[in-house]
Amino acid sequence: METNDLTGVGGSFAPLPLSDNDFRRLTAFVQQNFGIDLSKKRQLIAGRLSYSVKTMGYSGFTPFIDHLLHAGDAAEIELMLNRLTTNYTFFMREPEHFTFFRDTILPDIVRKHEKDRVLSIWSAGCSSGEEPYTISMYLMDYLGAEAGRWDARVLATDISQQALSKAKEGRYELPATIPDHWRTKYFLRDGGDGQYQVAPKIRDNVIFRTFNLMDPIRFRLKFDVIFCRNVMIYFDRETKDKLISRFCEATAPGGYLLIGHSETLGVNPGYRYLAPATFRKQ
């Protein structure tokens, strides 16, 4: 979910009525459980969910929300999240981050782990996979012939099963931002429709998992680097602050946090500013 574009209203189906009470109940449920603030997105909710509500057999929003809140049906929650969050990302997005990652962060963390040869990098809110695959390609380039001697797998998480399915497939139309040597080194032509398949050595270096950023962060290792870019745009200040605190707890001493360039960190004594949208744990 690297970016959730919550600005469009899709479909031609006439929206169902959405009462004030149902709007409050649904937005409170989404914010409490997933951190997404939809309090100003009433038109979007009605526009994007009405067709799904009807096709699932509900007469309107009230019985749908009643069932959602009381039954917690995982399939319906997944459908709702997929309808309300449009995952938008692409390879090499915000390239300044990757330049800093290549020139400053990678030399530092590789030097730090030259004995154990284990790097711990997390793409939090990985959406359709372009970010963790980009990270993996930079890792392979930097480690070169030594890559096979390192455990440099990238953890990539998202709340959306739909996004993760696309990410695991690893099939894309490549933008002009992809360097020419990467096209031949890290991708395979997949038919005559302009699609490329991520090469096995890159796909196998990314571990995809479902994870809700509102949950406690309890992974085995502390992270050398956390990428969480353009995910917190739709979180309120309190939700952001709590998430940043959890990130700080999960970051190794001297580790790095990269957020979107349109996002702010707020006051957090655990990280210090290094470069635009780039921070290091004290």
SERO-4910 file (N, C-alpha, C, O; in steps of 0.05 Angstrom, whole numbers):
BEGIN
 pado doro    nc1    nc2    nc3   cac1   cac2   cac3    cc1    cc2    cc3    oc1    oc2    oc3
  Met    A     17    -24      0      0      0      0     17     25      0     14     43     16
  Glu    A     36     26    -18     55     48    -16     41     75    -18     48     93     -4
  Thr    A     22     78    -36      4    101    -35    -24     92    -39    -30     77    -57
  Asn    A    -41    102    -22    -70     97    -25    -82    122    -36    -86    141    -21
  Asp    A    -89    122    -62   -101    145    -74   -131    144    -68   -146    128    -80
  Leu    A   -140    161    -50   -168    160    -41   -184    183    -53   -202    193    -41
  Thr    A   -177    191    -77   -189    215    -89   -210    209   -110   -226    226   -116
  Gly    A   -211    185   -121   -229    179   -143   -253    164   -134   -253    151   -114
  Val    A   -275    166   -150   -299    151   -146   -303    135   -171   -310    146   -192
  Gly    A   -301    108   -169   -302     92   -193   -330     80   -197   -346     78   -178
  Gly    A   -335     71   -222   -359     57   -228   -382     75   -234   -382     98   -226
  Ser    A   -402     64   -250   -425     80   -258   -450     73   -242   -471     85   -247
  Phe    A   -448     54   -224   -471     46   -207   -480     69   -189   -463     82   -177
  Ala    A   -506     74   -189   -516     96   -172   -511     91   -143   -518     70   -133
  Pro    A   -497    109   -129   -490    104   -100   -515    100    -83   -536    113    -87
  Leu    A   -512     82    -64   -533     78    -44   -533    100    -24   -512    113    -20
  Pro    A   -555    106    -10   -555    126     11   -536    117     34   -536     94     41
  Leu    A   -521    136     44   -503    131     67   -510    150     89   -504    174     87
  Ser    A   -523    140    109   -532    158    131   -509    168    148   -487    157    146
  Asp    A   -514    189    163   -493    200    180   -483    179    200   -459    177    204
  Asn    A   -501    164    211   -494    144    231   -477    122    218   -456    113    229
  Asp    A   -485    112    195   -470     91    181   -442    102    173   -422     87    174
  Phe    A   -441    126    164   -415    138    156   -397    140    180   -373    133    178
  Arg    A   -407    148    203   -391    150    228   -381    122    236   -358    118    244
  Arg    A   -400    103    235   -393     75    244   -371     63    226   -352     51    236
  Leu    A   -374     67    200   -354     55    182   -327     68    184   -307     55    185
  Thr    A   -327     95    184   -301    109    186   -287    103    212   -262    101    213
  Ala    A   -302    101    234   -290     94    260   -278     66    259   -256     62    270
  Phe    A   -292     47    247   -281     20    245   -256     19    229   -236      6    237
  Val    A   -255     33    206   -231     33    189   -208     46    202   -185     36    201
  Gln    A   -213     69    215   -191     83    228   -180     67    252   -156     66    256
  Gln    A   -198     56    268   -189     42    292   -173     17    285   -153     10    298
  Asn    A   -181      3    264   -169    -23    257   -146    -21    237   -128    -38    237
  Phe    A   -147      0    220   -127      1    198   -113     28    196    -95     31    179
  Gly    A   -120     47    213   -106     73    214   -113     92    192   -103    115    192
  Ile    A   -131     85    174   -138    102    151   -160    121    158   -181    113    168
  Asp    A   -155    147    154   -175    167    161   -192    174    137   -183    186    118
  Leu    A   -217    165    138   -236    170    116   -257    190    124   -279    191    111
  Ser    A   -252    205    144   -272    223    155   -281    245    136   -302    257    140
  Lys    A   -265    250    115   -273    270     95   -278    256     68   -277    270     47
  Lys    A   -283    231     68   -286    215     43   -313    203     40   -316    180     31
  Arg    A   -334    217     48   -361    205     47   -369    198     18   -380    177     13
  Gln    A   -364    217      0   -372    212    -28   -357    188    -40   -368    172    -54
  Leu    A   -331    186    -33   -315    164    -43   -326    137    -32   -328    118    -47
  Ile    A   -333    136     -6   -343    111      5   -368    103     -9   -371     79    -17
  Ala    A   -387    121    -11   -412    115    -24   -408    106    -53   -420     87    -63
  Gly    A   -390    120    -67   -386    114    -95   -372     88   -100   -379     73   -119
  Arg    A   -352     81    -83   -336     57    -88   -348     32    -76   -343     10    -85
  Leu    A   -364     35    -55   -374     11    -41   -403      3    -49   -410    -20    -44
  Ser    A   -418     21    -60   -447     16    -65   -451     -9    -82   -467    -27    -75
  Tyr    A   -436    -11   -104   -440    -34   -122   -433    -60   -107   -447    -80   -110
  Ser    A   -411    -60    -92   -402    -84    -78   -423    -92    -57   -428   -115    -53
  Val    A   -434    -72    -42   -454    -77    -22   -478    -91    -34   -488   -110    -23
  Lys    A   -487    -82    -57   -510    -94    -71   -504   -121    -81   -520   -140    -78
  Thr    A   -480   -125    -93   -474   -152   -105   -469   -172    -83   -472   -196    -88
  Met    A   -463   -164    -59   -460   -183    -37   -487   -190    -24   -489   -207     -6
  Gly    A   -508   -178    -34   -535   -185    -25   -547   -168     -4   -568   -174      6
  Tyr    A   -534   -146      3   -545   -128     24   -564   -108     12   -560    -99    -11
  Ser    A   -584   -100     27   -604    -81     17   -594    -52     18   -605    -34      6
  Gly    A   -573    -48     34   -562    -21     37   -538    -22     56   -528    -43     64
  Phe    A   -528      2     62   -504      4     79   -508     -6    107   -490    -17    120
  Thr    A   -532     -1    118   -537     -8    147   -533    -37    152   -517    -44    171
  Pro    A   -545    -56    138   -540    -84    143   -512    -93    137   -501   -110    150
  Phe    A   -500    -81    116   -472    -87    110   -454    -80    133   -437    -96    141
  Ile    A   -457    -55    144   -439    -46    165   -445    -61    191   -427    -68    206
  Asp    A   -471    -68    196   -478    -85    219   -462   -111    218   -450   -119    238
  His    A   -463   -124    195   -449   -150    192   -419   -146    195   -405   -162    207
  Leu    A   -408   -125    182   -380   -120    183   -370   -116    211   -349   -127    219
  Leu    A   -384   -101    227   -376    -95    254   -379   -119    273   -363   -122    292
  His    A   -399   -135    269   -405   -156    288   -393   -183    280   -385   -199    297
  Ala    A   -391   -188    254   -380   -214    245   -351   -213    238   -337   -233    241
  Gly    A   -341   -189    231   -313   -186    224   -305   -205    201   -283   -216    201
  Asp    A   -322   -208    181   -317   -225    158   -292   -217    143   -291   -195    132
  Ala    A   -271   -234    143   -246   -226    131   -248   -220    102   -235   -201     92
  Ala    A   -264   -235     87   -267   -231     58   -281   -204     53   -273   -190     34
  Glu    A   -300   -197     69   -314   -172     64   -296   -148     72   -296   -127     59
  Ile    A   -281   -152     93   -262   -130    101   -241   -126     79   -235   -104     72
  Glu    A   -231   -148     68   -212   -146     47   -223   -133     22   -210   -115     10
  Leu    A   -248   -140     15   -261   -127     -8   -264    -97     -3   -259    -81    -21
  Met    A   -273    -90     21   -277    -62     28   -251    -46     25   -250    -25     14
  Leu    A   -229    -57     37   -204    -43     36   -194    -40      7   -183    -20      0
  Asn    A   -197    -61     -9   -189    -60    -37   -204    -39    -52   -193    -26    -70
  Arg    A   -230    -36    -46   -246    -16    -60   -240     12    -51   -241     31    -67
  Leu    A   -233     16    -26   -228     43    -15   -200     52    -18   -194     76    -14
  Thr    A   -181     34    -24   -153     42    -26   -143     33    -53   -141      9    -59
  Thr    A   -135     53    -69   -123     46    -95    -93     47    -93    -82     69    -89
  Asn    A    -80     24    -95    -52     23    -91    -37     34   -115    -41     26   -138
  Tyr    A    -21     54   -110     -7     68   -132     23     70   -125     30     82   -105
  Thr    A     39     58   -142     68     60   -139     81     53   -165     68     45   -184
  Phe    A    107     56   -166    122     49   -191    151     46   -184    160     54   -163
  Phe    A    166     34   -203    194     29   -198    209     56   -196    203     75   -211
  Met    A    229     57   -178    246     80   -174    231    105   -165    240    127   -171
  Arg    A    209    101   -152    194    125   -142    211    140   -122    224    128   -105
  Glu    A    210    167   -123    226    184   -106    256    175   -107    266    165    -87
  Pro    A    268    178   -130    295    167   -135    317    177   -116    337    164   -112
  Glu    A    313    201   -104    332    211    -85    337    192    -62    359    189    -52
  His    A    315    179    -54    318    159    -33    336    136    -41    353    127    -25
  Phe    A    333    127    -65    350    104    -74    379    112    -79    397     96    -75
  Thr    A    383    137    -87    411    146    -89    424    147    -62    447    138    -59
  Phe    A    409    157    -41    420    157    -14    423    129     -4    443    123     10
  Phe    A    405    111    -10    406     83     -1    431     71    -13    446     57      1
  Arg    A    437     75    -39    460     63    -52    486     75    -42    505     60    -37
  Asp    A    487    101    -39    513    114    -35    520    117     -5    543    118      2
  Thr    A    500    117     13    505    122     41    496     99     59    512     89     75
  Ile    A    471     91     56    460     70     74    473     43     69    482     30     88
  Leu    A    473     34     44    484      7     39    513      4     48    520    -16     61
  Pro    A    531     23     41    559     19     51    560     18     82    576      3     93
  Asp    A    543     33     95    543     33    125    533      6    136    546     -6    153
  Ile    A    510     -4    126    500    -28    138    515    -53    130    516    -73    145
  Val    A    527    -53    106    543    -75     97    569    -77    114    578    -98    122
  Arg    A    580    -54    120    604    -53    137    597    -62    165    613    -76    178
  Lys    A    574    -54    175    565    -62    202    561    -92    204    565   -104    226
  His    A    553   -105    182    546   -133    183    566   -151    168    559   -172    158
  Glu    A    591   -141    165    610   -156    149    617   -183    162    627   -201    149
  Lys    A    612   -186    188    617   -212    201    594   -231    199    597   -255    191
  Asp    A    569   -222    206    546   -241    205    534   -242    177    520   -262    172
  Arg    A    539   -222    160    528   -222    133    498   -225    131    488   -239    114
  Val    A    484   -212    150    455   -212    150    445   -183    150    451   -168    168
  Leu    A    430   -176    130    417   -150    129    387   -153    134    375   -172    125
  Ser    A    376   -133    148    347   -134    154    334   -109    144    337    -87    155
  Ile    A    319   -112    122    307    -89    109    277    -94    106    269   -116     97
  Trp    A    260    -74    112    231    -78    111    219    -57     93    223    -33     97
  Ser    A    204    -66     74    186    -49     57    158    -51     69    144    -70     64
  Ala    A    151    -31     85    125    -32    100    104    -17     84    106      8     80
  Gly    A     84    -31     74     65    -20     56     75    -22     28     78     -2     13
  Cys    A     82    -47     19     96    -51     -5     79    -49    -30     90    -49    -53
  Ser    A     53    -48    -27     34    -46    -50     39    -69    -70     41    -92    -62
  Ser    A     42    -62    -95     44    -83   -116     73    -92   -121     78   -106   -141
  Gly    A     91    -85   -103    117    -98   -103    141    -83   -116    164    -92   -113
  Glu    A    135    -60   -129    157    -47   -143    179    -37   -123    203    -39   -130
  Glu    A    171    -27   -100    191    -18    -81    210    -40    -71    234    -36    -73
  Pro    A    200    -62    -60    219    -82    -50    235    -95    -73    258   -102    -68
  Tyr    A    224    -97    -97    241   -107   -119    263    -87   -126    285    -95   -132
  Thr    A    256    -61   -125    277    -41   -130    299    -43   -109    323    -42   -116
  Ile    A    292    -45    -84    311    -48    -62    329    -72    -67    353    -71    -65
  Ser    A    317    -94    -75    331   -119    -80    351   -116   -103    373   -127   -102
  Met    A    343   -102   -124    362    -97   -146    386    -81   -138    408    -86   -146
  Tyr    A    381    -60   -121    403    -45   -111    422    -62    -94    446    -59    -95
  Leu    A    410    -79    -78    426    -97    -62    444   -115    -79    467   -118    -74
  Met    A    432   -127   -100    447   -145   -117    469   -130   -132    491   -141   -135
  Asp    A    463   -106   -140    484    -90   -153    507    -84   -134    530    -87   -142
  Tyr    A    500    -77   -110    521    -69    -91    538    -92    -82    562    -91    -80
  Leu    A    525   -115    -75    539   -138    -65    554   -153    -87    573   -167    -82
  Gly    A    544   -151   -111    558   -163   -134    562   -193   -131    543   -208   -124
  Ala    A    586   -202   -136    593   -231   -135    590   -242   -107    588   -266   -103
  Glu    A    590   -224    -86    587   -233    -59    558   -237    -50    553   -246    -28
  Ala    A    539   -231    -67    511   -231    -59    502   -258    -48    487   -260    -29
  Gly    A    512   -280    -60    504   -307    -52    514   -314    -24    504   -333    -12
  Arg    A    533   -298    -13    543   -304     13    529   -287     35    536   -289     59
  Trp    A    510   -271     27    495   -255     45    466   -264     47    454   -273     27
  Asp    A    454   -260     71    425   -262     74    415   -233     73    414   -220     93
  Ala    A    407   -225     49    399   -197     46    370   -196     36    362   -178     21
  Arg    A    354   -216     44    326   -216     36    310   -192     47    315   -184     69
  Val    A    292   -182     31    276   -159     38    249   -169     47    235   -184     33
  Leu    A    240   -160     71    213   -166     80    195   -144     68    200   -120     71
  Ala    A    173   -153     55    154   -135     42    126   -141     53    117   -164     49
  Thr    A    113   -122     65     87   -127     77     66   -107     67     72    -85     59
  Asp    A     41   -116     67     19    -99     60     -6   -111     72     -7   -135     78
  Ile    A    -26    -95     77    -51   -105     88    -69   -117     66    -87   -132     72
  Ser    A    -64   -109     41    -81   -117     19    -72   -143      6    -50   -144     -5
  Gln    A    -89   -163      6    -83   -188     -7    -82   -184    -38    -66   -197    -52
  Gln    A    -99   -166    -48    -99   -161    -76    -72   -149    -85    -61   -157   -106
  Ala    A    -62   -130    -70    -36   -118    -77    -14   -139    -75      4   -140    -92
  Leu    A    -15   -156    -54      6   -176    -50      6   -197    -72     27   -207    -80
  Ser    A    -18   -204    -82    -20   -223   -104     -6   -212   -129      8   -226   -143
  Lys    A    -10   -186   -134      3   -173   -157     33   -173   -152     49   -177   -171
  Ala    A     41   -166   -128     70   -165   -122     83   -192   -125    105   -194   -137
  Lys    A     71   -213   -115     83   -240   -117     85   -249   -146    103   -263   -154
  Glu    A     66   -240   -163     66   -247   -191     91   -235   -204    104   -248   -221
  Gly    A     98   -211   -197    122   -198   -207    122   -193   -237    143   -195   -250
  Arg    A     99   -185   -248     97   -181   -276     88   -152   -281     68   -143   -270
  Tyr    A    104   -137   -297    100   -108   -299    106    -98   -327    120   -111   -343
  Glu    A     94    -75   -333    104    -59   -356    125    -40   -344    119    -26   -325
  Leu    A    149    -41   -355    171    -26   -343    171      3   -352    169      8   -376
  Pro    A    173     22   -333    174     50   -341    202     58   -350    221     42   -347
  Ala    A    204     82   -360    230     92   -370    250     96   -347    274     99   -352
  Thr    A    240     96   -322    258    100   -299    276     76   -294    296     78   -280
  Ile    A    270     53   -306    287     29   -302    312     32   -319    310     35   -343
  Pro    A    336     30   -307    360     31   -322    361      8   -343    352    -14   -338
  Asp    A    373     14   -366    374     -6   -387    388    -32   -378    379    -54   -385
  His    A    409    -30   -363    424    -54   -355    407    -71   -335    411    -95   -333
  Trp    A    389    -58   -320    371    -73   -303    350    -89   -319    343   -111   -311
  Arg    A    341    -78   -342    322    -92   -358    332   -119   -367    318   -139   -368
  Thr    A    358   -120   -374    369   -145   -384    379   -162   -362    381   -187   -364
  Lys    A    387   -150   -339    399   -165   -317    378   -176   -298    382   -198   -287
  Tyr    A    357   -162   -293    339   -169   -272    310   -174   -281    292   -178   -264
  Phe    A    305   -174   -307    278   -178   -317    279   -197   -341    299   -199   -355
  Leu    A    256   -211   -346    254   -229   -369    230   -219   -385    209   -213   -374
  Arg    A    232   -218   -411    210   -212   -428    188   -233   -425    194   -257   -424
  Asp    A    163   -224   -422    141   -242   -417    120   -239   -438    100   -224   -434
  Gly    A    124   -252   -461    105   -249   -483    109   -224   -500    129   -210   -496
  Gly    A     91   -219   -518     94   -197   -536     77   -173   -529     73   -155   -546
  Asp    A     68   -172   -504     50   -150   -496     64   -128   -481     51   -111   -468
  Gly    A     91   -128   -482    106   -107   -468    111   -112   -439    122    -95   -425
  Gln    A    102   -135   -428    105   -142   -400    132   -155   -395    143   -169   -412
  Tyr    A    142   -151   -371    167   -163   -362    161   -178   -336    145   -170   -320
  Gln    A    176   -200   -332    175   -216   -308    200   -210   -292    222   -212   -302
  Val    A    197   -205   -266    220   -201   -249    236   -228   -248    224   -249   -244
  Ala    A    262   -226   -251    279   -250   -252    278   -265   -226    275   -252   -205
  Pro    A    281   -291   -226    279   -307   -202    297   -298   -179    289   -299   -156
  Lys    A    322   -290   -186    340   -283   -164    331   -258   -149    339   -253   -126
  Ile    A    315   -241   -162    304   -217   -149    278   -225   -134    274   -217   -111
  Arg    A    261   -240   -147    236   -249   -135    241   -265   -109    228   -262    -89
  Asp    A    261   -283   -111    267   -300    -88    280   -285    -65    281   -296    -43
  Asn    A    289   -261    -70    302   -245    -49    282   -228    -34    290   -213    -16
  Val    A    256   -230    -41    235   -214    -27    216   -233    -14    206   -252    -27
  Ile    A    210   -229     12    191   -245     27    166   -228     31    167   -208     45
  Phe    A    144   -237     19    119   -222     21    102   -233     44     99   -257     47
  Arg    A     91   -215     61     75   -223     83     52   -203     86     55   -179     80
  Thr    A     29   -213     95      7   -195    102     12   -184    130     19   -198    149
  Phe    A      9   -157    132     14   -145    158     -1   -119    160     -1   -102    142
  Asn    A    -15   -115    182    -29    -90    188    -11    -72    205     -3    -80    227
  Leu    A     -5    -49    196     13    -31    210      2    -21    237     17     -9    252
  Met    A    -23    -26    242    -34    -20    268    -28    -41    289    -32    -37    313
  Asp    A    -18    -64    281    -11    -86    299     16    -82    311     33    -67    300
  Pro    A     22    -95    334     49    -94    346     69   -105    326     64   -124    311
  Ile    A     93    -93    326    114   -102    308    132   -121    323    147   -113    341
  Arg    A    130   -147    316    145   -168    331    160   -186    312    156   -211    313
  Phe    A    177   -175    296    193   -191    278    218   -200    293    226   -189    313
  Arg    A    231   -221    282    253   -234    296    277   -215    299    290   -214    321
  Leu    A    283   -199    279    307   -182    280    298   -153    280    277   -145    270
  Lys    A    315   -136    292    312   -107    289    321   -100    261    338   -113    249
  Phe    A    308    -79    250    313    -72    222    336    -52    218    338    -32    233
  Asp    A    353    -58    199    373    -38    191    361    -15    176    370      8    178
  Val    A    340    -21    160    327      0    144    297     -7    143    289    -30    139
  Ile    A    280     13    147    252     11    143    244     32    122    248     56    126
  Phe    A    232     22    100    219     39     81    189     40     87    176     19     86
  Cys    A    178     63     93    149     65     96    141     92     83    138    112     96
  Arg    A    139     90     57    136    115     41    108    118     30     97    100     17
  Asn    A     97    142     35     70    149     24     49    130     34     29    124     19
  Val    A     52    120     58     32    103     70     16    118     91     -7    114     95
  Met    A     30    136    105     18    150    128      3    176    120     -6    190    138
  Ile    A      1    181     95    -12    206     85    -41    207     96    -50    229    102
  Tyr    A    -54    185     99    -82    185    107    -86    177    136   -109    170    144
  Phe    A    -64    177    151    -66    172    180    -69    199    194    -57    219    185
  Asp    A    -83    200    216    -83    225    232    -58    226    248    -42    207    249
  Arg    A    -53    249    261    -28    254    275    -23    233    297      0    224    299
  Glu    A    -43    227    313    -39    208    334    -31    180    324    -14    168    335
  Thr    A    -45    172    302    -38    146    291    -10    145    280      5    126    283
  Lys    A     -2    167    266     25    169    256     46    168    278     65    153    276
  Asp    A     41    183    299     60    184    321     64    157    334     86    149    340
  Lys    A     42    142    338     44    116    350     58     96    331     74     80    341
  Leu    A     53     98    305     67     81    286     97     87    286    113     68    285
  Ile    A    104    112    285    132    120    285    146    109    310    169    100    309
  Ser    A    133    110    333    144     99    357    149     69    355    169     59    364
  Arg    A    130     55    343    133     26    339    156     21    319    172      2    323
  Phe    A    158     37    298    181     34    280    207     38    294    226     23    290
  Cys    A    208     58    312    233     64    326    241     40    343    265     33    344
  Glu    A    222     28    357    227      5    373    238    -18    356    254    -34    365
  Ala    A    228    -20    331    236    -42    313    261    -37    297    270    -54    282
  Thr    A    273    -13    300    297     -6    285    321    -11    301    322     -5    325
  Ala    A    341    -23    289    367    -28    303    381     -1    309    376     18    294
  Pro    A    397      0    330    412     24    335    428     32    310    442     16    298
  Gly    A    426     58    303    440     67    279    425     60    253    435     66    231
  Gly    A    401     48    255    386     41    231    371     64    220    371     86    231
  Tyr    A    358     60    197    347     82    181    317     78    177    307     56    176
  Leu    A    303    101    175    275    102    168    272    122    145    281    144    146
  Leu    A    258    112    123    253    129    100    222    131     97    209    111     95
  Ile    A    212    156     96    184    161     93    180    176     67    199    184     54
  Gly    A    154    180     59    149    195     34    157    224     36    156    236     58
  His    A    164    236     13    173    264     14    150    283     20    156    306     28
  Ser    A    125    274     18    103    291     25     94    287     54     74    299     63
  Glu    A    108    270     68    101    263     96    120    277    116    142    286    108
  Thr    A    111    279    141    128    290    162    131    270    184    113    254    189
  Leu    A    153    272    198    158    253    220    145    262    246    138    246    263
  Gly    A    143    289    250    133    299    276    156    298    296    179    295    289
  Val    A    149    301    321    169    302    342    174    273    352    156    260    363
  Asn    A    198    263    347    205    236    356    235    236    363    252    237    345
  Pro    A    241    235    389    270    238    397    286    213    389    311    214    391
  Gly    A    273    192    380    288    168    373    302    169    347    322    155    342
  Tyr    A    293    187    329    306    190    302    317    218    299    307    237    310
  Arg    A    339    220    284    349    246    277    349    249    246    353    229    232
  Tyr    A    345    273    237    343    279    208    370    276    195    391    285    205
  Leu    A    370    263    172    394    260    155    392    274    129    411    288    121
  Ala    A    370    270    115    365    281     88    335    282     85    320    271    101
  Pro    A    325    295     64    296    297     61    283    270     63    289    251     48
  Ala    A    264    268     82    248    244     87    265    220     95    257    197     91
  Thr    A    288    225    105    307    203    113    318    209    141    327    231    147
  Phe    A    316    189    159    322    192    187    339    168    197    338    146    185
  Arg    A    353    173    218    370    152    230    364    150    260    361    170    274
  Lys    A    363    125    270    357    121    298    382    130    314    405    124    307
  Gln    A    377    144    336    398    154    353    415    131    365    434    136    380
***
